[in-house]
Amino acid sequence: MGLKGFVEGGIASIIAGCSTHPLDLIKVRMQLQGETQVPNPAVQTLRPALSFQTGAAPTAVHVPPPPRVGPITVGVRIVQQEGVAALFSGVSATVLRQTLYSTTRMGLYDILKKKWTDPATGNMPLVSKIGAGLIAGGIGAIVGNPADVAMVRMQADGRLPLAQRRNYKSVLDAITRMSKQEGVTSLWRGSSLTVNRAMLVTASQLASYDQIKETILQKGLMKDGLGTHVTASFAAGFVAAVASNPVDVIKTRVMNMKVEPGAAPPYTGALDCALKTVRAEGPMALYKGFIPTISRQGPFTIVLFVTLEQVRKLLKDF
């Protein structure tokens, strides 16, 4: 019975992850908007194309940072500049990530749910659901972090200048090169953030889905069918997006940072990244990419749980 929960969750997660991958890619690109790895991006030293050599130092000219754009504009630019296929950059990493991370968290949550459900009522208290989500999400994140790092880098690669692109061929190529060039520990870069985010997402997503679904059925608002599953899953996706977006922004930036040999890293850790982001871009920068996050979390959660319910029906006799 325990293995069955892993299989059901894995199948549903891979289908949901692949079908919403373009939205996730747009979210990552938006979260990296405004990020810079130079001390003062607002000041650039410019020299006119034609000038007399007077020996004077170049003039410092204040250049305003590029304006932030919305998810539709980001998506259109990706298609125009990199092609339609670029919307699926890093999809191999998504498959591996869902196979490792989501399969683990869904399977563990299912095991804990069955273990902690009250036999008399058939229900599980909300606190227990949240606890199961926190445990399952944390363990799943540790298992899936290498694929998560690879996915973020592959999704973000197209925004870099040609000379700075990593040009990973696949998720296996990304993991192999990272291990050789930056050390095996680079595969768990930002793992504390990944674990925190995964705990928040799993606890809010799975617990709220089960709780909302139970409430709808208990109050007789809907029957146990597609309508109930869609309603509960969309609400769960919104809760998960609100809870996890700040951690997700920091996680994306820490994982994507490029560490040059002999040079200090742009961020020394999660807290440093959060402080630098807030100081440079304001507190609302932590909710950068929220529209594509909810646009992705909504469909992802709907596809995830609707598929999960159907897979459970297909495998109920096994």
C-alpha beads as a LAMMPS data file, in Angstrom:
LAMMPS data file: protein, C-alpha beads

318 atoms
317 bonds

1 atom types
1 bond types

-500.0 500.0 xlo xhi
-500.0 500.0 ylo yhi
-500.0 500.0 zlo zhi

Masses

1 110.0

Atoms # bond

1 1 1 0.000 0.000 0.000
2 1 1 2.885 2.373 0.748
3 1 1 4.515 1.821 -2.637
4 1 1 1.193 2.430 -4.379
5 1 1 1.011 5.958 -2.959
6 1 1 4.464 6.756 -4.390
7 1 1 3.474 5.458 -7.847
8 1 1 0.186 7.366 -7.903
9 1 1 1.799 10.584 -6.728
10 1 1 4.728 10.223 -9.125
11 1 1 2.564 9.738 -12.211
12 1 1 0.319 12.693 -11.339
13 1 1 3.287 14.949 -10.509
14 1 1 5.189 14.250 -13.744
15 1 1 2.088 14.936 -15.867
16 1 1 1.344 18.155 -13.957
17 1 1 4.975 19.324 -14.052
18 1 1 5.437 18.821 -17.792
19 1 1 2.092 20.374 -18.736
20 1 1 2.784 23.586 -16.765
21 1 1 6.548 23.835 -17.439
22 1 1 6.335 26.969 -19.678
23 1 1 4.543 28.846 -16.879
24 1 1 7.240 27.787 -14.429
25 1 1 9.966 28.994 -16.807
26 1 1 8.297 32.409 -17.144
27 1 1 8.033 32.576 -13.339
28 1 1 11.785 31.933 -12.963
29 1 1 12.677 34.599 -15.559
30 1 1 10.456 37.140 -13.782
31 1 1 11.959 36.331 -10.381
32 1 1 15.395 37.137 -11.807
33 1 1 14.286 40.519 -13.173
34 1 1 16.177 43.370 -11.538
35 1 1 18.863 41.066 -10.169
36 1 1 22.403 42.229 -10.707
37 1 1 25.813 41.025 -9.636
38 1 1 27.625 44.356 -9.864
39 1 1 27.864 46.716 -6.876
40 1 1 25.937 49.635 -8.359
41 1 1 23.885 48.805 -11.457
42 1 1 22.448 52.322 -11.701
43 1 1 25.851 53.813 -12.488
44 1 1 27.669 52.808 -15.643
45 1 1 30.914 54.234 -16.983
46 1 1 30.362 55.287 -20.589
47 1 1 32.742 56.786 -23.149
48 1 1 31.397 58.448 -26.305
49 1 1 32.074 56.605 -29.543
50 1 1 34.075 59.618 -30.824
51 1 1 36.023 61.695 -28.319
52 1 1 39.304 63.501 -27.915
53 1 1 41.865 61.839 -25.675
54 1 1 42.102 64.430 -22.935
55 1 1 43.341 62.050 -20.275
56 1 1 40.291 62.739 -18.151
57 1 1 38.534 59.856 -16.478
58 1 1 35.389 58.504 -18.160
59 1 1 32.184 60.187 -17.075
60 1 1 29.862 58.305 -14.784
61 1 1 26.402 58.409 -16.322
62 1 1 23.329 57.368 -14.410
63 1 1 21.328 54.900 -16.455
64 1 1 17.920 53.886 -15.086
65 1 1 17.385 50.135 -14.627
66 1 1 15.256 48.425 -17.287
67 1 1 11.524 48.466 -16.537
68 1 1 9.917 45.322 -15.174
69 1 1 7.576 43.521 -17.521
70 1 1 4.656 41.159 -16.988
71 1 1 4.353 37.422 -17.658
72 1 1 2.793 37.802 -21.119
73 1 1 5.579 40.137 -22.263
74 1 1 8.208 37.802 -20.826
75 1 1 6.647 34.835 -22.632
76 1 1 6.427 36.701 -25.946
77 1 1 10.060 37.836 -25.686
78 1 1 11.223 34.283 -25.007
79 1 1 9.426 33.031 -28.102
80 1 1 10.706 35.913 -30.263
81 1 1 14.322 35.773 -29.092
82 1 1 14.815 32.074 -28.376
83 1 1 12.033 30.251 -30.214
84 1 1 8.966 28.329 -29.064
85 1 1 11.092 25.369 -27.940
86 1 1 12.735 27.643 -25.347
87 1 1 9.501 27.527 -23.320
88 1 1 10.404 23.922 -22.547
89 1 1 14.036 24.607 -21.629
90 1 1 14.907 22.364 -18.706
91 1 1 11.885 20.078 -19.097
92 1 1 14.150 17.041 -18.629
93 1 1 15.128 18.485 -15.242
94 1 1 11.439 18.955 -14.440
95 1 1 10.781 15.271 -15.128
96 1 1 13.690 14.227 -12.891
97 1 1 12.656 16.713 -10.198
98 1 1 9.072 15.471 -10.140
99 1 1 10.306 11.869 -10.136
100 1 1 12.525 12.477 -7.113
101 1 1 10.919 15.310 -5.158
102 1 1 7.197 15.038 -5.813
103 1 1 7.068 11.244 -5.834
104 1 1 8.773 11.214 -2.428
105 1 1 6.594 13.916 -0.863
106 1 1 3.327 12.533 -2.235
107 1 1 4.161 8.981 -1.169
108 1 1 5.286 9.949 2.322
109 1 1 2.262 12.202 2.827
110 1 1 -0.019 9.318 1.808
111 1 1 1.684 6.992 4.309
112 1 1 1.454 9.529 7.156
113 1 1 -2.127 10.358 6.235
114 1 1 -3.179 6.701 6.536
115 1 1 -1.217 6.313 9.762
116 1 1 -2.616 9.428 11.456
117 1 1 -6.238 9.252 10.242
118 1 1 -8.738 8.565 13.020
119 1 1 -10.169 5.064 12.339
120 1 1 -13.475 5.970 13.992
121 1 1 -14.273 9.095 11.954
122 1 1 -12.099 8.463 8.899
123 1 1 -10.851 12.062 9.173
124 1 1 -7.470 13.557 9.945
125 1 1 -7.151 16.785 11.996
126 1 1 -5.874 19.817 10.089
127 1 1 -2.850 20.106 12.400
128 1 1 -1.884 16.515 11.576
129 1 1 -2.270 17.201 7.850
130 1 1 0.021 20.223 8.108
131 1 1 2.549 18.186 10.114
132 1 1 2.500 15.387 7.536
133 1 1 3.013 17.940 4.764
134 1 1 5.971 19.555 6.515
135 1 1 7.706 16.211 7.037
136 1 1 6.994 14.854 3.554
137 1 1 7.959 18.112 1.833
138 1 1 11.253 18.449 3.702
139 1 1 12.404 14.907 2.917
140 1 1 11.287 15.175 -0.705
141 1 1 13.228 18.421 -1.160
142 1 1 16.482 16.899 0.085
143 1 1 16.115 14.033 -2.387
144 1 1 15.225 16.266 -5.336
145 1 1 17.526 19.283 -4.810
146 1 1 20.110 18.386 -7.528
147 1 1 17.363 18.264 -10.159
148 1 1 15.910 21.513 -8.784
149 1 1 19.233 23.361 -9.160
150 1 1 19.657 22.001 -12.691
151 1 1 16.102 23.010 -13.628
152 1 1 16.528 26.611 -12.404
153 1 1 19.819 27.012 -14.282
154 1 1 18.471 25.536 -17.520
155 1 1 15.375 27.736 -17.348
156 1 1 17.398 30.876 -16.649
157 1 1 20.180 30.236 -19.179
158 1 1 18.463 32.036 -22.060
159 1 1 18.476 35.393 -20.253
160 1 1 22.282 35.428 -20.022
161 1 1 24.604 36.907 -22.703
162 1 1 25.785 34.278 -25.182
163 1 1 29.312 34.259 -23.736
164 1 1 28.022 33.534 -20.223
165 1 1 25.481 30.820 -21.019
166 1 1 26.099 27.386 -19.586
167 1 1 24.376 25.604 -22.506
168 1 1 23.555 22.412 -20.639
169 1 1 22.449 19.694 -23.068
170 1 1 20.256 17.869 -20.558
171 1 1 19.662 17.511 -16.842
172 1 1 22.312 14.769 -16.655
173 1 1 24.811 17.024 -18.447
174 1 1 23.981 19.844 -16.028
175 1 1 24.458 17.672 -12.943
176 1 1 27.680 16.138 -14.302
177 1 1 29.244 19.502 -15.213
178 1 1 28.229 21.107 -11.948
179 1 1 29.838 18.241 -10.030
180 1 1 33.099 18.522 -11.998
181 1 1 33.353 22.318 -12.197
182 1 1 31.872 23.434 -8.870
183 1 1 32.019 20.333 -6.707
184 1 1 29.373 17.838 -5.652
185 1 1 28.164 20.179 -2.908
186 1 1 26.938 22.612 -5.606
187 1 1 24.127 20.129 -6.310
188 1 1 22.711 21.000 -2.892
189 1 1 23.231 24.763 -3.255
190 1 1 20.230 26.512 -1.756
191 1 1 19.040 23.231 -0.228
192 1 1 17.952 24.958 2.988
193 1 1 15.704 27.199 0.891
194 1 1 14.460 24.257 -1.143
195 1 1 13.577 22.378 2.034
196 1 1 11.809 25.408 3.558
197 1 1 9.878 26.072 0.366
198 1 1 8.961 22.408 -0.083
199 1 1 7.720 22.173 3.491
200 1 1 5.568 25.284 3.004
201 1 1 4.236 24.154 -0.393
202 1 1 3.486 20.572 0.644
203 1 1 1.896 21.538 3.954
204 1 1 -0.234 24.285 2.403
205 1 1 -1.020 22.470 -0.858
206 1 1 -1.815 18.916 0.284
207 1 1 -3.291 19.832 3.652
208 1 1 -5.532 22.572 2.252
209 1 1 -6.681 20.337 -0.637
210 1 1 -7.722 17.557 1.732
211 1 1 -9.314 19.998 4.185
212 1 1 -11.260 21.944 1.535
213 1 1 -12.381 18.759 -0.184
214 1 1 -13.598 17.278 3.129
215 1 1 -15.456 20.510 3.976
216 1 1 -17.187 20.615 0.574
217 1 1 -18.324 16.996 0.903
218 1 1 -19.362 17.269 4.563
219 1 1 -21.493 20.359 3.917
220 1 1 -22.998 18.802 0.805
221 1 1 -21.963 21.701 -1.429
222 1 1 -20.856 19.326 -4.207
223 1 1 -20.609 15.629 -4.847
224 1 1 -17.275 13.822 -4.935
225 1 1 -16.411 14.418 -8.567
226 1 1 -14.491 16.572 -11.013
227 1 1 -16.081 19.841 -9.835
228 1 1 -15.062 19.223 -6.228
229 1 1 -11.539 18.205 -7.234
230 1 1 -11.032 21.303 -9.405
231 1 1 -12.417 23.700 -6.788
232 1 1 -10.384 22.250 -3.926
233 1 1 -7.191 22.017 -5.986
234 1 1 -7.356 25.614 -7.279
235 1 1 -7.905 26.932 -3.747
236 1 1 -4.976 24.804 -2.562
237 1 1 -2.791 26.209 -5.349
238 1 1 -3.559 29.785 -4.295
239 1 1 -2.727 29.055 -0.650
240 1 1 0.554 27.388 -1.675
241 1 1 1.536 30.315 -3.931
242 1 1 0.990 32.921 -1.212
243 1 1 2.910 30.896 1.365
244 1 1 5.899 29.965 -0.784
245 1 1 6.590 32.882 -3.177
246 1 1 9.094 34.831 -0.992
247 1 1 11.178 31.704 -0.346
248 1 1 10.888 30.753 -4.012
249 1 1 12.330 34.097 -5.179
250 1 1 15.340 33.776 -2.873
251 1 1 15.821 30.105 -3.791
252 1 1 15.831 30.918 -7.506
253 1 1 18.449 33.642 -7.114
254 1 1 20.751 31.605 -4.884
255 1 1 20.604 28.584 -7.176
256 1 1 21.152 30.651 -10.313
257 1 1 24.104 32.730 -9.028
258 1 1 27.347 32.295 -10.935
259 1 1 30.384 31.844 -8.706
260 1 1 33.639 32.824 -10.413
261 1 1 36.842 31.043 -9.288
262 1 1 38.677 33.172 -6.737
263 1 1 35.843 35.693 -6.472
264 1 1 33.369 36.188 -3.659
265 1 1 29.895 34.774 -4.434
266 1 1 27.118 37.343 -5.073
267 1 1 25.242 35.985 -2.046
268 1 1 26.722 34.364 1.052
269 1 1 23.458 32.645 1.873
270 1 1 19.693 32.863 1.954
271 1 1 19.493 35.685 4.492
272 1 1 22.107 37.721 2.615
273 1 1 20.169 37.239 -0.623
274 1 1 16.912 38.293 1.036
275 1 1 18.460 41.431 2.551
276 1 1 20.186 42.467 -0.681
277 1 1 16.994 41.877 -2.680
278 1 1 14.848 43.948 -0.295
279 1 1 17.417 46.766 -0.070
280 1 1 17.909 47.000 -3.829
281 1 1 14.343 46.371 -5.034
282 1 1 12.019 46.826 -2.075
283 1 1 10.009 44.325 0.028
284 1 1 7.559 43.537 -2.763
285 1 1 10.459 42.054 -4.737
286 1 1 9.893 38.935 -2.634
287 1 1 6.567 38.578 -4.422
288 1 1 8.140 39.130 -7.824
289 1 1 6.705 36.635 -10.272
290 1 1 3.591 36.090 -8.116
291 1 1 1.193 36.343 -11.074
292 1 1 2.981 33.589 -13.035
293 1 1 3.423 31.687 -9.761
294 1 1 -0.316 31.574 -9.118
295 1 1 -0.909 31.133 -12.855
296 1 1 1.338 28.091 -12.662
297 1 1 0.348 26.831 -9.185
298 1 1 -3.361 26.939 -10.066
299 1 1 -3.151 24.783 -13.221
300 1 1 -0.381 22.620 -11.730
301 1 1 -2.395 21.845 -8.608
302 1 1 -5.565 21.209 -10.620
303 1 1 -3.787 18.842 -13.021
304 1 1 -1.951 17.218 -10.098
305 1 1 -4.994 16.367 -7.994
306 1 1 -7.434 15.655 -10.842
307 1 1 -4.863 13.277 -12.352
308 1 1 -4.158 11.795 -8.912
309 1 1 -7.842 11.070 -8.328
310 1 1 -8.120 9.383 -11.731
311 1 1 -4.930 7.347 -11.210
312 1 1 -6.269 6.209 -7.843
313 1 1 -9.423 4.964 -9.544
314 1 1 -7.376 3.072 -12.142
315 1 1 -5.120 1.481 -9.526
316 1 1 -7.714 0.870 -6.815
317 1 1 -7.704 -2.884 -7.463
318 1 1 -3.908 -3.201 -7.269

Bonds

1 1 1 2
2 1 2 3
3 1 3 4
4 1 4 5
5 1 5 6
6 1 6 7
7 1 7 8
8 1 8 9
9 1 9 10
10 1 10 11
11 1 11 12
12 1 12 13
13 1 13 14
14 1 14 15
15 1 15 16
16 1 16 17
17 1 17 18
18 1 18 19
19 1 19 20
20 1 20 21
21 1 21 22
22 1 22 23
23 1 23 24
24 1 24 25
25 1 25 26
26 1 26 27
27 1 27 28
28 1 28 29
29 1 29 30
30 1 30 31
31 1 31 32
32 1 32 33
33 1 33 34
34 1 34 35
35 1 35 36
36 1 36 37
37 1 37 38
38 1 38 39
39 1 39 40
40 1 40 41
41 1 41 42
42 1 42 43
43 1 43 44
44 1 44 45
45 1 45 46
46 1 46 47
47 1 47 48
48 1 48 49
49 1 49 50
50 1 50 51
51 1 51 52
52 1 52 53
53 1 53 54
54 1 54 55
55 1 55 56
56 1 56 57
57 1 57 58
58 1 58 59
59 1 59 60
60 1 60 61
61 1 61 62
62 1 62 63
63 1 63 64
64 1 64 65
65 1 65 66
66 1 66 67
67 1 67 68
68 1 68 69
69 1 69 70
70 1 70 71
71 1 71 72
72 1 72 73
73 1 73 74
74 1 74 75
75 1 75 76
76 1 76 77
77 1 77 78
78 1 78 79
79 1 79 80
80 1 80 81
81 1 81 82
82 1 82 83
83 1 83 84
84 1 84 85
85 1 85 86
86 1 86 87
87 1 87 88
88 1 88 89
89 1 89 90
90 1 90 91
91 1 91 92
92 1 92 93
93 1 93 94
94 1 94 95
95 1 95 96
96 1 96 97
97 1 97 98
98 1 98 99
99 1 99 100
100 1 100 101
101 1 101 102
102 1 102 103
103 1 103 104
104 1 104 105
105 1 105 106
106 1 106 107
107 1 107 108
108 1 108 109
109 1 109 110
110 1 110 111
111 1 111 112
112 1 112 113
113 1 113 114
114 1 114 115
115 1 115 116
116 1 116 117
117 1 117 118
118 1 118 119
119 1 119 120
120 1 120 121
121 1 121 122
122 1 122 123
123 1 123 124
124 1 124 125
125 1 125 126
126 1 126 127
127 1 127 128
128 1 128 129
129 1 129 130
130 1 130 131
131 1 131 132
132 1 132 133
133 1 133 134
134 1 134 135
135 1 135 136
136 1 136 137
137 1 137 138
138 1 138 139
139 1 139 140
140 1 140 141
141 1 141 142
142 1 142 143
143 1 143 144
144 1 144 145
145 1 145 146
146 1 146 147
147 1 147 148
148 1 148 149
149 1 149 150
150 1 150 151
151 1 151 152
152 1 152 153
153 1 153 154
154 1 154 155
155 1 155 156
156 1 156 157
157 1 157 158
158 1 158 159
159 1 159 160
160 1 160 161
161 1 161 162
162 1 162 163
163 1 163 164
164 1 164 165
165 1 165 166
166 1 166 167
167 1 167 168
168 1 168 169
169 1 169 170
170 1 170 171
171 1 171 172
172 1 172 173
173 1 173 174
174 1 174 175
175 1 175 176
176 1 176 177
177 1 177 178
178 1 178 179
179 1 179 180
180 1 180 181
181 1 181 182
182 1 182 183
183 1 183 184
184 1 184 185
185 1 185 186
186 1 186 187
187 1 187 188
188 1 188 189
189 1 189 190
190 1 190 191
191 1 191 192
192 1 192 193
193 1 193 194
194 1 194 195
195 1 195 196
196 1 196 197
197 1 197 198
198 1 198 199
199 1 199 200
200 1 200 201
201 1 201 202
202 1 202 203
203 1 203 204
204 1 204 205
205 1 205 206
206 1 206 207
207 1 207 208
208 1 208 209
209 1 209 210
210 1 210 211
211 1 211 212
212 1 212 213
213 1 213 214
214 1 214 215
215 1 215 216
216 1 216 217
217 1 217 218
218 1 218 219
219 1 219 220
220 1 220 221
221 1 221 222
222 1 222 223
223 1 223 224
224 1 224 225
225 1 225 226
226 1 226 227
227 1 227 228
228 1 228 229
229 1 229 230
230 1 230 231
231 1 231 232
232 1 232 233
233 1 233 234
234 1 234 235
235 1 235 236
236 1 236 237
237 1 237 238
238 1 238 239
239 1 239 240
240 1 240 241
241 1 241 242
242 1 242 243
243 1 243 244
244 1 244 245
245 1 245 246
246 1 246 247
247 1 247 248
248 1 248 249
249 1 249 250
250 1 250 251
251 1 251 252
252 1 252 253
253 1 253 254
254 1 254 255
255 1 255 256
256 1 256 257
257 1 257 258
258 1 258 259
259 1 259 260
260 1 260 261
261 1 261 262
262 1 262 263
263 1 263 264
264 1 264 265
265 1 265 266
266 1 266 267
267 1 267 268
268 1 268 269
269 1 269 270
270 1 270 271
271 1 271 272
272 1 272 273
273 1 273 274
274 1 274 275
275 1 275 276
276 1 276 277
277 1 277 278
278 1 278 279
279 1 279 280
280 1 280 281
281 1 281 282
282 1 282 283
283 1 283 284
284 1 284 285
285 1 285 286
286 1 286 287
287 1 287 288
288 1 288 289
289 1 289 290
290 1 290 291
291 1 291 292
292 1 292 293
293 1 293 294
294 1 294 295
295 1 295 296
296 1 296 297
297 1 297 298
298 1 298 299
299 1 299 300
300 1 300 301
301 1 301 302
302 1 302 303
303 1 303 304
304 1 304 305
305 1 305 306
306 1 306 307
307 1 307 308
308 1 308 309
309 1 309 310
310 1 310 311
311 1 311 312
312 1 312 313
313 1 313 314
314 1 314 315
315 1 315 316
316 1 316 317
317 1 317 318
